[in-house]
Amino acid sequence: MRMETIRSQYSHTRKACYLGYVTQAVVNNFVPLLFLTFQSQYGLPLERITVLVTMNFGIQLGVDLLSARFVDRLGYRKSAMLAHFFAALGLLGLGILPELFPDPYAGLLLSVCFYAIGGGLIEVLISPIVEACPAEKKEAAMSLLHSFYCWGSVFVILFSTGFFAFVGLSHWKQLAFLWALLPIFNLFYFSQVPIAQLTESGEGLSLRQLLSQKLIWLLAVLMLCAGAAEQAMSQWASAFAEAGLGVSKSLGDLAGPCLFSLLMGFSRLLYSRKSHVLPLQRFMAGSCLLCIAGYLLASLSPWPLLSLAGCGLCGFSVGIFWPGTVSLSAARCPKGGTALFALLALFGDLGCSAGPTFVGFLAGEGGWIRQGLLGAAAFPVLLLLGLFLLKAVSGRNNGNVSESPMV
């Protein structure tokens, strides 16, 4: 009876998707906690360790770009199972493959390649699967879905830190095996839950058709700014907390990334509960103003605690940017299908890469992080301008893009 319930109720589909985003949080946040361990255990210089990060997000970008060609052929169920298979393979590989190669670094790289494929597929698949689930408030469901990446990120950092403290850092491979149990479980979960079609067979637009629409390019820029505004602060939060408050690395991780992720998750949860009284586009515009204020406060305040408050304000304000842009895009292009979500994931990930890079470039060799964060305020400014432009062109579209009213 229980298996029949899993196979018939879309609530289980949403739960599997929530676990999918927690899996992606493991993929993106676990290995960075081990960088210094890799350096000491395998004798790796920081330049080679940096390649692990580049490889992870580079492959995810490649999967974003290519997935529109094969996901519709495989179907969402098989693609989701494949994503979790690769995520599990990569996490298991972390504890096995370095010992099988003469150069342990080759094993680490191969493991990263495996779980990066899984992470890229998860990014493309999970949102359209939830979008296709029967629901009255699609934007609320999307916001709640993306909050699980935040909760997952916090859980990965806290649980891993606790594991290392009580069990020992030398047992990191066992922890990698433990984390691999999550995608293994979710692989089987996805094999059973009901999955609806986002568009009827043959109705979804191709990537070429999407790119011919001017509105799609505006939505793509919004997505790029959303990713950049989020990650410009998120990726520098730990270093900013250490530099600004003079605290240890462990405390910096808690005061920076954890605080940021907690408030970002709370923002997404808040909107999912209050979407019936908070129009999406207005909420996003207000969040842009809060985000600008947060970046200015973090970069210009002479008081460290007030600067940290600006970091937290950024975390809260950016929460709606990514899921909100996805919802706006799906509402305006209901026949976009998998190609639309792949394109959004691609530009979002480009923003996630460009934002921190922009901050680092502005900070310069002197390490003036405040200067870099001040420049990053440009991303929420551009996002706000894009939202106004989207409102101006709403209802005047033609071709295959929906002329639906504003969300």
FITORTOR-554832 format. One record per residue: x, y, z of N, C-alpha, C in turn; residue number from 1. Coordinates in steps of 0.001 Angstrom, whole numbers. Atoms other than C-alpha are relative to their C-alpha. Example, Ala and Ser with C-alpha at 12.3 -4.5 7.8 and 13.67 -1.06 7.14 Angstrom:
2
n_px	n_py	n_pz	ca_px	ca_py	ca_pz	c_px	c_py	c_pz	nr
890	-1190	0	12300	-4500	7800	900	1200	0	1 .
-820	-1190	-60	13670	-1060	7140	-770	1090	730	2 .
END
This chain:
407
n_px	n_py	n_pz	ca_px	ca_py	ca_pz	c_px	c_py	c_pz	nr
838	-1211	0	0	0	0	870	1257	0	1 .
-887	-1150	-77	2810	2366	881	661	266	-1346	2 .
-633	-175	1302	4551	1754	-2464	-996	564	-1009	3 .
1042	-539	884	1261	2449	-4259	-196	1489	257	4 .
123	-1422	-343	1057	5763	-2391	1140	801	-601	5 .
-1167	-682	562	4586	6709	-3449	-154	166	-1502	6 .
124	-15	1447	3758	5890	-7064	-1147	859	-503	7 .
1196	-716	452	533	7906	-7117	-82	1436	492	8 .
141	-1324	-594	1059	11029	-4996	1196	893	-361	9 .
-1054	-924	419	2990	14032	-6303	732	634	1175	10 .
-731	-489	-1171	3916	14997	-2763	1333	-734	133	11 .
-1253	758	-34	6528	12232	-2988	953	481	-1096	12 .
-840	-549	1067	7778	13699	-6271	722	1245	500	13 .
-610	-1217	-536	8360	17022	-4552	1056	-329	1057	14 .
-980	390	-1024	10125	15305	-1627	1282	-517	-651	15 .
-1184	491	709	12443	13513	-4058	799	1165	-583	16 .
-675	-1184	544	13202	16886	-5666	703	786	1103	17 .
-661	-667	-1121	13932	18429	-2261	1322	-697	320	18 .
-1220	761	-272	16444	15639	-1619	1014	162	-1135	19 .
-894	-249	1123	17846	16283	-5094	823	1250	212	20 .
-752	-1229	-242	18796	19815	-4119	926	-127	1205	21 .
-924	274	-1098	20270	18594	-824	1223	-746	-540	22 .
-1111	716	643	22364	16199	-2944	924	973	-708	23 .
-842	-979	679	23557	19123	-5038	794	841	994	24 .
-720	-731	-1045	24469	20976	-1835	1199	-802	489	25 .
-1122	861	-385	26633	17985	-850	1094	63	-1060	26 .
-942	-17	1118	28264	17959	-4290	823	1282	-21	27 .
-685	-1293	128	29142	21659	-4163	734	450	1257	28 .
-539	-541	-1250	30043	22091	-490	876	-949	798	29 .
-771	939	-816	31648	18900	836	1494	62	-295	30 .
-1421	36	355	34941	18797	-1066	748	1277	402	31 .
-735	-1195	-460	35836	22488	-363	405	-50	1467	32 .
-376	130	-1398	35896	21540	3333	1278	-822	182	33 .
-1137	911	-78	38727	19107	2532	1238	513	-731	34 .
-1106	-507	804	41041	21355	529	1342	-93	737	35 .
-1247	40	-750	43657	21677	3269	408	-1446	311	36 .
-292	1420	-227	43358	17942	3969	653	-609	-1228	37 .
-606	490	1241	44092	17151	324	1434	515	-134	38 .
-1321	-611	126	47036	19531	473	1026	-731	862	39 .
-944	648	-913	48609	17800	3474	126	-1496	-257	40 .
-25	1454	165	47639	14176	2753	632	-432	-1319	41 .
-486	394	1324	48466	14112	-961	1108	915	-534	42 .
-1066	-903	432	51015	16928	-1135	-368	833	-1211	43 .
475	-749	1165	48917	18959	-3585	161	1504	232	44 .
-42	-1466	-109	49695	22640	-4192	-1390	586	-204	45 .
1323	-634	84	46780	25070	-3998	-457	203	-1439	46 .
399	-207	1399	46884	25648	-7763	-730	-1231	-542	47 .
647	1226	477	45989	21986	-8432	-1342	-206	701	48 .
1265	120	-724	43305	22065	-5743	-1038	942	-599	49 .
924	-951	630	41779	25144	-7398	-627	-591	-1256	50 .
520	630	1208	41387	23093	-10568	-1209	-885	312	51 .
1146	830	-386	38970	20815	-8666	-1292	822	-38	52 .
1172	-880	19	36576	23755	-8231	-348	375	-1431	53 .
227	-376	1396	37015	24881	-11824	-599	-1155	-789	54 .
505	1184	681	36427	21339	-13065	-1462	-258	354	55 .
1371	252	-450	33267	20958	-10979	-995	913	-709	56 .
967	-935	580	31534	24105	-12191	111	61	-1522	57 .
-142	43	1453	32977	23849	-15704	-809	-1133	-610	58 .
783	1141	498	31460	20398	-16207	-1492	246	184	59 .
1422	-304	-203	28177	21553	-14699	-509	952	-1081	60 .
381	-900	1094	28107	24378	-17251	-163	-771	-1304	61 .
98	804	1207	28770	21878	-20033	-1248	-851	-18	62 .
1227	799	-95	25942	19659	-18805	-1225	882	-221	63 .
1101	-947	244	23634	22687	-18699	-213	214	-1489	64 .
66	-320	1425	24456	23385	-22329	-479	-1186	-828	65 .
288	1178	817	24123	19819	-23619	-1278	-731	386	66 .
1098	815	-513	21258	18501	-21504	-1289	130	-800	67 .
1237	-189	760	18496	20005	-23644	-98	-979	-1169	68 .
-8	900	1156	19549	17610	-26437	-371	-1431	369	69 .
232	1411	-305	19232	14363	-24512	-1003	-255	1124	70 .
925	231	-1107	16994	14866	-21450	-1385	-374	-507	71 .
1331	320	528	13787	14884	-23496	-36	-1386	-634	72 .
-38	1337	590	14912	11727	-25275	-12	-1079	1069	73 .
-41	979	-1086	15710	9877	-22062	-1250	41	866	74 .
1113	-179	-925	12781	11290	-20115	513	486	1344	75 .
-407	-567	-1277	12841	13039	-16747	367	-1063	1028	76 .
-272	1010	-1012	12751	9850	-14677	1401	-598	-175	77 .
-1308	615	246	15755	8161	-16297	1128	1013	180	78 .
-1034	-1025	-142	17671	11437	-16401	264	314	1466	79 .
-172	-268	-1428	17035	12085	-12683	736	-1146	683	80 .
-696	1162	-566	18142	8551	-11816	1474	20	-415	81 .
-1377	-89	483	21255	9017	-13958	774	1081	750	82 .
-647	-1086	-733	22027	12308	-12194	444	-471	1377	83 .
-336	460	-1343	21949	10666	-8773	1014	-1145	-38	84 .
-1017	1045	163	23958	7702	-10040	1395	624	-83	85 .
-1298	-645	148	26795	10008	-11088	407	733	1285	86 .
-323	-669	-1261	26553	12017	-7846	524	-1006	1018	87 .
-451	1041	-924	26859	8815	-5799	1354	-555	-415	88 .
-1262	534	511	29663	7524	-8025	1160	932	337	89 .
-1056	-958	-309	31649	10711	-7521	344	35	1478	90 .
-246	-41	-1441	31230	10742	-3733	681	-1280	485	91 .
-671	1255	-338	32147	7068	-3443	1440	4	-530	92 .
-1324	-53	608	35077	7703	-5772	1001	794	807	93 .
-907	-806	-818	36508	10319	-3406	776	-863	992	94 .
-642	841	-995	37250	7595	-881	717	-1206	-570	95 .
-555	1206	612	38360	4934	-3381	1038	311	-1072	96 .
-826	-195	1193	39869	6290	-6584	1393	567	263	97 .
-1364	-507	-215	42817	8313	-5155	1004	-1097	351	98 .
-897	1087	-375	44244	5044	-3810	277	-951	-1157	99 .
-155	925	1127	43898	3272	-7168	918	540	-1086	100 .
-848	-628	1017	45987	5732	-9202	1386	287	576	101 .
-1345	-375	-473	49761	6297	-9001	34	1435	522	102 .
136	-1384	-452	48901	9988	-8699	-1405	164	589	103 .
1328	-128	-620	46034	10427	-6167	-834	1136	-594	104 .
708	-1151	580	45174	13734	-7848	-871	-421	-1174	105 .
795	496	1127	43963	11825	-10929	-1304	-606	502	106 .
1210	571	-583	41516	9924	-8731	-961	1058	494	107 .
854	-1103	-451	40248	13144	-7179	-678	686	-1187	108 .
562	-645	1183	39770	14726	-10610	-1118	-836	-609	109 .
1018	870	575	37846	11711	-11895	-1261	-12	865	110 .
1148	-43	-909	35611	11733	-8817	-790	1296	-177	111 .
648	-1295	206	34901	15441	-9297	-771	3	-1321	112 .
686	73	1296	34021	14786	-12956	-1318	-742	126	113 .
1213	796	-160	31507	12139	-11938	-1097	787	716	114 .
1078	-667	-739	29672	14157	-9311	-377	1344	-613	115 .
363	-1234	712	29817	17328	-11427	-1053	-282	-1071	116 .
1035	391	963	27839	15510	-14134	-1339	-133	715	117 .
1231	142	-769	25288	14579	-11489	-556	1334	446	118 .
455	-1311	-450	25150	18112	-10092	-567	836	-1119	119 .
513	-761	1143	24689	19654	-13528	-1362	-491	-436	120 .
1304	558	379	21835	17287	-14378	-1074	352	1023	121 .
965	-354	-1047	20162	17938	-11032	-467	1438	-186	122 .
355	-1414	184	20274	21695	-11681	-994	193	-1133	123 .
876	-132	1164	18577	21257	-15054	-1349	-669	240	124 .
1193	859	-62	16019	18610	-14047	-993	352	1099	125 .
870	-62	-1165	14657	19361	-10599	-1074	1076	-139	126 .
986	-1083	134	12977	22701	-11351	-1140	-351	-966	127 .
1117	345	876	11000	21504	-14413	-862	-1151	525	128 .
802	1083	-572	9923	18335	-12577	-1010	561	999	129 .
919	-624	-957	8437	20452	-9773	-990	912	-725	130 .
892	-868	779	7018	22945	-12293	-1123	-805	-634	131 .
1000	845	649	5170	20045	-13968	-968	-638	995	132 .
894	583	-1006	3675	18810	-10672	-1258	851	139	133 .
1242	-759	-204	-7	19789	-10173	105	854	1261	134 .
-55	-917	-1142	-51	22868	-7901	-668	1304	-394	135 .
679	-1260	273	-2036	26088	-7606	988	1165	-48	136 .
-953	-1104	-75	865	28365	-6676	1381	-511	-392	137 .
-1252	527	519	3777	27375	-8885	1201	738	580	138 .
-1143	-771	-479	6000	30209	-7708	312	-314	1460	139 .
-223	380	-1395	5495	29206	-4041	724	-1337	73	140 .
-648	1321	28	6441	25599	-4829	1456	122	-437	141 .
-1369	-171	492	9542	26779	-6713	891	619	1071	142 .
-777	-644	-1056	10689	29009	-3858	314	-983	1120	143 .
-217	999	-1044	10222	26218	-1302	1036	-1025	-462	144 .
-955	958	548	12115	23805	-3571	1427	508	143	145 .
-1364	-518	-3	15160	26058	-3851	511	296	1405	146 .
-463	-188	-1374	15226	26645	-98	760	-1223	500	147 .
-659	1214	-480	16361	23034	297	1475	-37	-370	148 .
-1437	-110	266	19676	23838	-1366	672	756	1146	149 .
-549	-778	-1117	20223	26388	1411	105	-862	1251	150 .
-26	858	-1185	19239	23981	4189	1055	-1088	-169	151 .
-998	1028	253	21413	21335	2552	1406	518	205	152 .
-1333	-586	-148	24414	23661	2432	364	168	1474	153 .
-245	-184	-1439	24080	24519	6120	225	-1352	667	154 .
-113	1320	-612	23597	20862	7054	1336	-657	-333	155 .
-1272	590	405	26642	19752	5058	1151	597	818	156 .
-1080	-663	-739	28873	22338	6761	-28	-387	1470	157 .
101	292	-1432	27544	21707	10287	274	-1467	305	158 .
-179	1425	-266	27384	17909	10075	1446	-424	-244	159 .
-1385	367	304	30793	17601	8430	954	540	1056	160 .
-841	-586	-1041	32367	19978	10949	-108	-796	1295	161 .
203	814	-1197	30827	17974	13799	642	-1371	-125	162 .
-604	1310	238	31959	14680	12259	1513	71	164	163 .
-1453	-143	-99	35529	15910	11937	433	247	1445	164 .
-351	-324	-1384	35482	17213	15519	-82	-1230	903	165 .
227	1121	-908	34159	14017	17127	600	-1318	-491	166 .
-512	1253	551	35322	11249	14772	1444	152	-450	167 .
-1365	-255	442	38447	12827	13349	82	276	-1485	168 .
-153	-391	1399	39508	14466	10108	589	-1129	-839	169 .
-625	1108	733	41470	11340	9169	-1037	-973	-564	170 .
1068	906	461	38129	9536	8619	-893	672	-1052	171 .
812	-734	966	36964	11905	5873	-543	-909	-1110	172 .
483	909	1043	36642	9015	3401	-1286	-697	426	173 .
1224	612	-507	34052	7337	5609	-1174	977	-75	174 .
1061	-996	114	32112	10588	5651	-451	143	-1453	175 .
374	-40	1418	32223	10684	1838	-939	-1157	-341	176 .
873	1148	229	30683	7184	1830	-1394	244	602	177 .
1294	-312	-632	27971	8390	4231	-808	955	-867	178 .
711	-953	857	27109	11329	1997	-492	-676	-1279	179 .
409	697	1224	26906	8952	-994	-1313	-757	182	180 .
1254	709	-243	23977	7168	682	-1211	837	-417	181 .
1122	-871	358	21771	10194	-16	-374	-122	-1479	182 .
388	170	1405	21932	10102	-3853	-378	-1443	-342	183 .
391	1389	254	21752	6281	-3759	-1463	-211	367	184 .
1408	102	-409	18488	6467	-1811	-910	741	-967	185 .
867	-812	851	17121	9236	-4023	-110	-565	-1407	186 .
72	678	1303	17963	7279	-7175	-1185	-970	-17	187 .
1110	952	-72	15552	4555	-6071	-1334	709	243	188 .
1217	-778	-242	13037	7140	-4840	-550	541	-1319	189 .
429	-531	1295	12938	8756	-8287	-508	-1097	-935	190 .
476	1095	850	12364	5338	-9856	-1459	-342	271	191 .
1355	368	-399	8996	5142	-8065	-1010	1147	-52	192 .
951	-1117	-123	7476	8629	-7790	-620	339	-1353	193 .
608	-426	1271	5021	9938	-10415	674	1250	-528	194 .
-634	-1165	626	6543	12420	-12876	-856	426	-1184	195 .
846	-528	1071	4362	14615	-15090	864	629	-1083	196 .
-695	-643	1115	5337	16038	-18473	-187	1515	80	197 .
80	-1462	-10	6141	19734	-18596	-725	499	-1243	198 .
702	-308	1255	4975	19923	-22234	-351	-1315	-677	199 .
347	1192	767	3291	17468	-24543	1131	-336	-967	200 .
-1057	452	892	5575	15411	-26756	1	788	-1307	201 .
-136	-745	1248	6861	17531	-29628	-378	1459	102	202 .
443	-1389	-135	5456	20817	-28238	1075	909	570	203 .
-1041	-826	-602	8531	21996	-26366	867	675	-1050	204 .
-838	-741	930	10628	24650	-28061	1427	-520	31	205 .
-1412	357	63	14137	23862	-29225	828	1169	512	206 .
-890	-1055	-463	17128	25813	-27966	132	1094	-1051	207 .
-102	-991	1078	17398	27514	-31369	-1235	897	-37	208 .
1230	-787	-8	13748	28597	-31228	-33	956	1185	209 .
-28	-858	-1180	14181	29932	-27705	916	1206	-203	210 .
-987	-1063	151	17259	31945	-28585	-399	1031	-1045	211 .
488	-963	991	15389	33609	-31451	-958	1019	610	212 .
933	-893	-668	13091	35295	-28922	752	1032	839	213 .
-688	-1061	-733	14258	38670	-27576	-268	-72	1502	214 .
338	50	-1416	12425	38183	-24273	844	-1032	742	215 .
-808	1038	-628	14414	35025	-23578	1368	544	399	216 .
-1310	-579	-322	17646	37027	-23692	-88	895	1240	217 .
192	-807	-1203	16249	39424	-21090	-87	-898	1230	218 .
121	937	-1115	15283	36496	-18865	1353	-645	320	219 .
-1323	587	-208	18751	35003	-19374	909	965	769	220 .
-802	-1000	-709	20383	38264	-18227	-446	105	1456	221 .
509	-5	-1371	18107	38302	-15173	575	-1178	783	222 .
-507	1199	-669	19246	34770	-14374	1489	141	298	223 .
-1423	-214	-221	22903	35692	-14782	225	934	1191	224 .
-128	-945	-1109	22491	38654	-12421	-420	-638	1323	225 .
442	688	-1209	20611	36451	-9934	1119	-870	568	226 .
-1096	839	-447	23472	33947	-9790	1185	809	483	227 .
-1147	-830	-365	26119	36663	-9638	-222	713	1331	228 .
303	-704	-1246	24392	38643	-6864	63	-947	1194	229 .
-8	998	-1079	24046	35450	-4807	1418	-438	348	230 .
-1292	613	-267	27502	33963	-5197	1125	997	239	231 .
-1037	-1005	-256	29514	37208	-5156	216	166	1496	232 .
-120	-93	-1455	28760	37463	-1444	227	-1370	625	233 .
-85	1323	-616	28356	33750	-671	1418	-554	-22	234 .
-1326	591	132	31770	32700	-1974	1076	782	765	235 .
-988	-814	-709	33568	35563	-227	-398	223	1460	236 .
512	-277	-1342	31536	35488	3019	963	-461	1087	237 .
-910	519	-1025	34007	33327	4961	1236	888	117	238 .
-1191	-853	-13	37066	35383	3943	-334	1389	529	239 .
412	-1322	-462	35118	38583	4591	-176	3	1516	240 .
195	87	-1445	34144	37417	8094	1336	-83	729	241 .
-1325	123	-616	37732	36431	8889	745	1329	-29	242 .
-739	-1252	153	39195	39670	7541	-638	1130	794	243 .
689	-1109	-642	36522	41945	8980	-103	-126	1507	244 .
204	209	-1430	36084	40352	12395	1226	-562	698	245 .
-1203	565	-592	39490	38763	12888	-247	-1295	740	246 .
331	1250	-672	37966	35381	13798	717	-1155	-693	247 .
-631	1184	561	39217	31841	13144	-734	-456	-1246	248 .
614	531	1223	38495	29897	9946	-1334	-678	307	249 .
1237	712	-337	35873	27679	11649	-1115	973	349	250 .
999	-990	-370	34082	30643	13189	-376	861	-1193	251 .
285	-765	1216	34397	32509	9896	-986	-723	-896	252 .
943	785	799	32611	29651	8100	-1413	83	572	253 .
1318	-66	-638	29785	29800	10647	-598	1395	-113	254 .
487	-1382	43	29544	33593	10697	-240	488	-1425	255 .
148	-417	1384	29839	33881	6915	-949	-872	-792	256 .
845	839	863	28536	31074	4656	-1242	-552	685	257 .
1157	584	-684	26260	29501	7291	-1090	1045	233	258 .
968	-1072	-211	24594	32794	8206	-658	381	-1316	259 .
505	-361	1321	24241	33656	4530	-1031	-1031	-481	260 .
886	1058	488	22675	30273	3630	-1269	-108	842	261 .
1178	67	-864	20356	30256	6652	-1015	1081	-357	262 .
911	-1095	308	18894	33658	5821	-534	-109	-1427	263 .
486	206	1358	18678	32827	2115	-1098	-1066	-6	264 .
1026	1036	-99	16763	29655	2958	-1260	515	659	265 .
1166	-563	-678	14491	31557	5330	-800	890	-945	266 .
679	-858	964	13702	34085	2585	-841	-829	-970	267 .
731	852	929	12692	31316	191	-1183	-682	676	268 .
1091	613	-745	10624	29596	2857	-1099	1017	266	269 .
970	-1065	-259	8935	32901	3740	-861	260	-1227	270 .
791	-284	1192	7915	33557	156	-915	-1167	-353	271 .
843	1152	311	6613	30006	-281	-1259	-14	859	272 .
1159	-35	-903	4289	30589	2682	-865	1240	-206	273 .
719	-1267	117	3285	34178	1832	-192	447	-1449	274 .
85	-388	1416	3178	34102	-1972	-1381	498	-387	275 .
1362	-417	337	-593	34605	-1957	-234	1480	304	276 .
153	-1429	-305	-134	38114	-524	1221	812	-458	277 .
-1214	-681	448	3307	38933	-1979	191	-244	-1497	278 .
-214	179	1447	3264	39442	-5782	1485	-208	-297	279 .
-1376	419	207	6423	37819	-7103	897	1125	-493	280 .
-901	-993	589	7780	40638	-9230	250	1171	946	281 .
-205	-1065	-982	7229	43250	-6520	937	-460	1113	282 .
-860	541	-1039	8861	41002	-3937	1449	-55	-479	283 .
-1346	29	555	11852	40559	-6237	595	1398	-83	284 .
-492	-1382	93	12124	44315	-6816	394	533	1381	285 .
-335	-409	-1362	12009	44983	-3082	1260	-682	505	286 .
-1202	742	-398	14630	42282	-2538	1246	572	-656	287 .
-1133	-651	664	16879	44012	-5100	466	1220	796	288 .
-353	-1182	-787	16743	47200	-3034	690	-403	1302	289 .
-628	500	-1220	17538	45235	145	1409	-518	-282	290 .
-1307	552	357	20413	43502	-1645	1020	1107	-235	291 .
-893	-1145	215	21893	46814	-2769	420	588	1349	292 .
-297	-532	-1338	21625	48082	811	960	-919	749	293 .
-871	955	-675	23267	44882	2082	1431	87	-485	294 .
-1354	-125	540	26243	45198	-255	655	1310	437	295 .
-553	-1289	-429	26677	48872	620	367	-29	1477	296 .
-258	80	-1433	26432	48147	4346	1247	-841	285	297 .
-1143	891	-218	28931	45275	4146	1312	655	-413	298 .
-1247	-543	549	31465	47243	2105	387	1357	569	299 .
-297	-1370	-419	31184	50738	3575	-56	244	1505	300 .
129	-226	-1441	30360	50290	7268	1357	-86	701	301 .
-1278	53	-741	33290	51085	9596	-53	-974	1177	302 .
155	904	-1137	31894	48685	12229	-144	-1433	-497	303 .
-4	1383	498	32639	44963	11670	-1334	-727	156	304 .
1264	706	-215	29394	43675	13190	-1084	505	-944	305 .
968	-559	932	27372	46029	11021	299	-497	-1418	306 .
-374	574	1292	29312	44794	7995	-495	-1439	-121	307 .
495	1373	-6	28432	41228	8974	-1522	-27	-165	308 .
1445	-112	180	24787	42305	9224	-329	245	-1466	309 .
198	-214	1432	25095	43531	5638	138	-1288	-779	310 .
-159	1313	620	26337	40081	4647	-1264	-825	178	311 .
1238	733	-252	23285	38521	6298	-1171	563	-782	312 .
1069	-634	764	20975	41045	4640	63	-417	-1461	313 .
-160	495	1375	22405	40012	1286	-547	-1420	-122	314 .
494	1365	37	21670	36377	2104	-1511	-58	-45	315 .
1462	-20	-7	18043	37144	2899	-554	528	-1319	316 .
560	-679	1169	17530	39406	-110	181	-790	-1290	317 .
-222	725	1251	19042	37142	-2783	-816	-1281	-86	318 .
702	1273	-31	16877	34199	-1737	-1000	-190	-1118	319 .
1066	125	997	14072	34930	-4206	513	152	-1424	320 .
-474	-333	1344	16288	35882	-7160	-31	-1197	-943	321 .
-112	1159	893	16993	32414	-8611	-1362	-664	-228	322 .
1302	638	248	13622	30651	-8019	-1022	955	-596	323 .
941	-971	551	11733	33861	-8804	185	187	-1490	324 .
-274	-143	1430	13441	34261	-12171	-451	-1242	-756	325 .
478	1240	623	12713	30601	-12959	-1515	36	-163	326 .
1464	-57	63	9020	31138	-12143	-472	1023	-1028	327 .
370	-1012	990	8806	34339	-14191	213	-529	-1418	328 .
-313	529	1331	10422	32577	-17146	-1001	-1071	-409	329 .
945	1069	311	8151	29528	-16942	-1382	566	-305	330 .
1315	-600	232	5070	31769	-16785	-69	691	-1355	331 .
-1	-734	1256	6095	33782	-19835	341	-868	-1211	332 .
-312	908	1102	7255	30830	-21895	-405	-1422	382	333 .
481	1311	-457	5055	27840	-20984	378	-1157	-908	334 .
-417	1069	909	6238	25890	-24047	1522	-89	-121	335 .
-1453	30	44	9901	26419	-23283	573	-1378	249	336 .
-426	1367	-243	10202	22856	-21959	1385	-96	632	337 .
-1309	254	-586	13539	21384	-20973	1038	1006	-476	338 .
-987	-936	548	15468	23756	-23250	11	1306	790	339 .
73	-1231	-777	14232	26762	-21259	734	-153	1326	340 .
-628	192	-1306	15325	25315	-17913	1499	-249	-139	341 .
-1431	192	236	18670	24224	-19370	680	1338	-253	342 .
-557	-1317	298	19247	27745	-20693	96	847	1270	343 .
-21	-749	-1252	18324	29293	-17332	1108	-506	916	344 .
-1061	572	-835	20647	26893	-15505	1368	436	-504	345 .
-1275	-406	588	23457	27763	-17926	349	1431	380	346 .
-282	-1402	-299	23151	31522	-17442	103	233	1503	347 .
-111	-116	-1448	22573	31130	-13704	1370	-430	482	348 .
-1330	483	-387	25767	29097	-13363	1107	920	-508	349 .
-967	-999	477	27627	31628	-15519	83	1169	984	350 .
24	-1066	-996	26536	34268	-13038	681	-418	1294	351 .
-632	511	-1225	27633	32077	-10119	1512	6	-121	352 .
-1438	-49	226	31080	31956	-11673	502	1437	-147	353 .
-435	-1374	285	31233	35591	-12810	-16	880	1244	354 .
131	-855	-1175	30098	37144	-9513	1227	-33	900	355 .
-1193	64	-854	32918	35868	-7257	1270	433	-721	356 .
-1181	-406	772	35461	36376	-10050	92	1525	-76	357 .
56	-1458	78	34353	40014	-10396	453	631	1316	358 .
-413	-508	-1311	34754	40564	-6647	1507	-146	181	359 .
-1430	229	-132	38220	39011	-6701	823	936	-865	360 .
-703	-912	908	39252	41132	-9685	44	1411	580	361 .
41	-1343	-572	38123	44353	-7997	806	88	1288	362 .
-765	1	-1248	39732	43335	-4704	1485	167	-286	363 .
-1386	-169	408	43060	43099	-6522	977	-737	894	364 .
-1052	679	-751	46356	41905	-5151	41	449	1456	365 .
-6	-474	-1380	45869	43996	-2042	-1021	-681	878	366 .
998	718	-780	42956	41788	-993	-1048	909	617	367 .
1014	-928	-518	40548	44698	-536	-1385	-550	-307	368 .
1266	680	248	37447	42539	-247	-1153	996	28	369 .
1069	-991	-76	35297	45503	731	-171	718	-1346	370 .
56	-669	1305	36186	47194	-2555	-682	-891	-1030	371 .
628	932	924	35185	44075	-4479	-1485	-132	245	372 .
1425	128	-329	31869	43749	-2630	-775	1265	-374	373 .
663	-1239	410	31078	47398	-3287	-322	-44	-1490	374 .
248	110	1431	31445	46763	-7010	-1083	-1014	-325	375 .
997	1043	247	29245	43656	-6752	-1430	501	183	376 .
1339	-584	-122	26301	45906	-5839	-601	279	-1377	377 .
499	-222	1360	26044	46399	-9608	-955	-1105	-439	378 .
838	1110	448	24422	42963	-9968	-1466	158	414	379 .
1408	-252	-324	21238	43679	-7963	-557	1248	-677	380 .
467	-1188	736	21085	47100	-9657	-448	-404	-1402	381 .
352	464	1344	21091	45431	-13083	-1242	-881	27	382 .
1176	861	-124	18559	42861	-11908	-1264	839	172	383 .
1144	-882	-212	16239	45634	-10716	-400	686	-1307	384 .
284	-632	1287	16534	47436	-14056	-630	-1009	-965	385 .
562	1032	855	15830	44162	-15836	-1444	-313	338	386 .
1388	243	-412	12660	43619	-13797	-924	1114	-508	387 .
803	-1117	534	11407	47089	-14773	-186	-152	-1508	388 .
89	202	1441	12189	46330	-18418	-944	-1151	-328	389 .
898	1134	212	10385	42986	-18159	-1451	422	171	390 .
1356	-509	-202	7324	44780	-16817	-438	850	-1185	391 .
336	-889	1116	7483	47284	-19670	-363	-779	-1258	392 .
248	760	1232	7555	44624	-22387	-1052	-1082	202	393 .
998	1037	-257	5023	42309	-20697	-1278	281	-780	394 .
1236	-133	768	2014	41692	-22885	204	469	-1418	395 .
-258	-460	1359	3748	42934	-26045	862	-999	-775	396 .
-823	1016	646	5469	39670	-26993	-777	-685	-1112	397 .
640	766	1062	4791	37637	-30083	752	-1301	-194	398 .
-648	1282	254	5826	34293	-31512	-404	-1033	1015	399 .
271	1116	-865	6125	31344	-29185	32	376	1473	400 .
-68	-389	-1395	6713	33311	-25981	-1369	409	471	401 .
1337	-256	-550	3663	33506	-23747	-234	1458	218	402 .
388	-1367	-292	1789	36768	-23432	-792	50	1305	403 .
719	77	-1261	579	35813	-19978	256	1255	813	404 .
-178	-1183	-820	46	38645	-17474	1093	-216	1048	405 .
-1066	80	-978	2569	39424	-14804	-401	-903	1140	406 .
268	881	-1128	2914	36886	-12005	-264	855	1227	407 .
END
